[in-house]
Amino acid sequence: MRGFFAKKNIVLMLALLVFTLLTISAASGKYNFTAVKRILMGVVKPIESVLTGMSEAVLKAGRMVGLAASNYEENEELKKEIANLKKANIDSIEIWAENQRLRELLGFKQSQNRYILLPARVVGFNPSGLAGNIIIDKGEKDYVTRDMVVITADGLVGSVAEVYRNSARVQLILHPQTAVGGIVQRPLSRVAGIVSGNASTPDTPDLINLARDADVQDGDVILTSGFGGIYPKGLIIGTVQKVVNAEGGLLKYAVIYPAVNFSRLEEVMVITNVTHFDTTQPLSNQKAGG
């Protein structure tokens, strides 16, 4: 490009020199003005055409660059608008899902007259990293105390293990150290045992301490028995998934599919005061199942 402009400069200088010489010659009378004009036009015209073409090309290139810049800015604006719309759509879906869950909890709370229920949001897992624990956003300031029972509309979640000012740690029924009195709902059975988490199967607790001839079958619904003084009677724990005979002993245990979906646990309710027990009906009218 630089060589191109250098050549143009040389041509312009030669044209200027010829113009000067011809002008002097015309002034001295050697050539008439018409001849000089004709010669000058013949020399300058091609240069003018070249320069005109160059200027038009430069202007055209400038317009193209400007248009490209404008298109780029428009594309960036469109990208931002699309991103904002996507975020707004995600937020709307999240709000709708939360409203659905809260509406179900509210309806369940209003249908229960046995307990005073405090809604709470699950805000995380235990900082120590132990399995079978969640953190809720209610604590001492909300009059939450240790051993308060935690439930959802589906069934039993666990109990409060530690209380802080603005939060509390809930130990789930999936925790290996949990011990909940459980009983088979089926009238012809009413076999009782202890429900505890199993470290080898962290998603399914077991109903343990069952005699080998105990009447427990696949599909049996397990409720809290009310034994032990912490968990009131009639809370749904889950459904028997299978019955396993313990090796080398006279006992067996039942694997329970929890009524609560712990992998999707976002809101819970804390039973802050038990007003009375209804021993004939479980807490939830929904049938537990897997």
N, C-alpha and C positions, 0 to 999 in steps of 0.2 A: 504493500500500500504506500509506504514511504517513497519507493522508487517511482511509483506512478505519479505522485504529486510533484516529485522533483523534475520529472520530464515535462509536466505541465508548466512548471515555473520557467524552465528553459525556453519553451515555446513562446510563453508570454513575453519574456525578455527579448527574444529575437523579433517578435512582432512589434514590440515597442521600438526596437532599434531601426527596423525597416521603416516604421511610421515616421520616426525622427528624420532619417535620411531622405525619405521622399518629400517630407515637408520642407526641408532645407532646399532640396532640388527644385521644388515647385516655386519656392520663394525667389530663387535665383533665375527663374525663367526657363529652366531646361525642360520641365514637364508642365503640362497644363493641369489644372486642378481636377478635371474629370478623369484623367488618366490615373492620377494619384488616388483618387477616391475609389476607382475601380480596382486598383492593385490592393489598396488597404482592405476593401471589402472582401476580396478574394482570400486575403491572409487571415483576417480577423473572424470572418463568418464561421469557418470550421471550428475555430477555438470557442467561439460563442456557443455553437451548437453542443460542443462537448461539455462546456461548463453548465449549460442549461440542463442537459441530460443528467449531469452529475447532481445538480441541485435538486432536480425532481426525484432522483433516486434516493438522495439523502432525506428529503421530505417524506417520501413514501416509507422509507425504513423507519423514520421517526414515528410516523403514524402507526406502523405495525408494532413498534416497541410499546407505544402508549396504549394501544388496544390490548396487547398481551398483558401489560401491567394492570389494566382495568379488569380484564378477565380473571387474572390471578386474585385480585382483591375481592371480586365477586364470589369466586370459588371458595376463598377463605371464609367469607361471611356465610355462605351457604353451609359450609362444613360446621361452623359454629352453631348455626340455627338447627341443623340436623342433630348435633350432639345435645343441644338443649332440649330438643323435642324427645330424644331417646331418654334422657334423664327424667324429664317430666312424666313420660309414660311409665318408666320403672317406678318412680315415686308414687304415681297414681295406683299402680297395681299393688305396691307394698301397703299403701294406706287402706285400699279396699280389703286386702287379706287381713290386715290387723283389725279393721272394723268388724269383719266377719267373726274373727276369734273372740274379740271383746264382747260382741253381741251374744255369742253362745255362752260365754262365761257369765254375763249379766243375767241371761235367762235362767241359767242353772242356779245362780246365786239366789234369784228371786223365788225359785221353786223349792228351795231348801229352807225349812224352818227349824231344823235341828241345830244348826251351827251359825255362829257369827263368822263370816268369811271376809278375809282381807285380801283383795287382789294384789298380786305382785308380778313384776316383770323379771324374767331370767336375764341377767346381765353378764353372765360368764360362768366359767368353771373354776373349781378350787385352785388358787394360785400355787398350791403345792404340787399340782399335777396329778393328784390321786384320782383314780377312776371312781365313778359313782357319786360325784358331788357336783352341785351347782351353786351359783351365787345369785341371790335375789336382791332386789332394790328396796327391801323393807328391813328395818332393824330396830334398835332400841327406841329411836324417836317415834316409831310406829307401834310401840308396846309389844313387839315380837320378843318372845322368850324361848329359851332352850326347850326342846322336846315338843314344841307345837307341831301338829301334823300338817303336812302339805299335800294338797290334792289338785286334780283338775276335774272337769266334767266327766272325763272318761274313767277316773279311778285314782288309786293311791300313788303318790309320788315318793314320799319319804317323810322325814321329820327334821326339824331344825337342830343342827348339831352345835353351831357356834353363832353368836350374835355380836354384831358390831354396831356402831352408831347409826350408820345409814344403810346397812346391808346385813345379810345373814348367809351362813353356809348351810345348805340343805343336804343331808345324807340320803341318797336315793335307796330304794329297795334293792337296787342292783349291787350295792356295796357289800363286799364279803363280810363286813362286821355288822351288818344290819340283821336284826332279829325281830320279825313280826309274827305275832300269833295268827295263823291262818286256819280256815275251816272250809270243808267242801260244802257248797251251797245245796247240793242235791239232798232232798229230805231223807231218802233211804240210806244215805251214807253218813253225813255229818262228821266225817273223820277230821281230826284236828292235828296240826303239826306246826312247825316253825318255818317261816319263809325267810330265806337268806340268799344273798348274792353269791355267785360262784365265779371265782377268779378265772377259771378255765373257760367259762362261757359267760362273759361279762354282759351280754344282752338279755340273758334269761335267768332269773332267780330260780331257786329250787324250794319245794316243800319237803322238808327233811324230817327225820325221826319218825318215819312211818313203819308200822309193823308189816312184815312180809305179806300177811293176809288182809291188810287194810283195804277197804272198799274205795279205791281211787281209780278213776277211769279217764282215758283220753277225752277231752272235751268238757270235763268238770270245771265249773266256775269256782274260783277260790276267793273267799271274802276274808276280811279281818275278823278274828274270833272275839276280840275284846279282851283277851287274856294279856296280862302284862302291865296294864294301867296307862299305856301311852296312846295306843291306837284304839279309837272307838270301834265298836262292833258294826259290821255291815258294809265296810268300804270295799269296793271291788279291787282285787289285786291283779287277777288275770285268769287265764284258762290253761288247764293242763294240756301240755303239748305231747308228752309221753311219760310213761312210768318206767323207772329203771330199778332193777334189783341190785342192791349193793353186793359186791363180791365178798364172799367169805363171812357173811353175817345173816342176821335174821331181820334186817331192816331193808327198806327201799326208799326211794325218793321220787318225786314227780317234778319234771321240768315244766316251768310255767311261762307261757307267753304273756308278757305284761299287757294290761289293758291300756296303759299309757304309752304313747309313742315317744320315747325319750329322745330320739334323734331329731324330733321336730318340736321340742318343748320350748315355748317362748313366753307364755303367761301361766301362772299358777295361782292358787288361792291358799291362804294360811288359815287354818281353823284356830281362831283366837279364844274361843270359849265354847265349850260343849254344853248346850242347854238341857238336852235330854237324849236318850238313846231310843231309837226305834229298832228293836231287835228282829222285826219281821220282814223288813225291806232293806235291800242294799242302798247305798248312797246314790248310785247312778241307776237310772232306769234303762240305760243302754246295756245291751248284752255284750259282755266281754268276749273277745275272740281274737284269732290270729289271721 
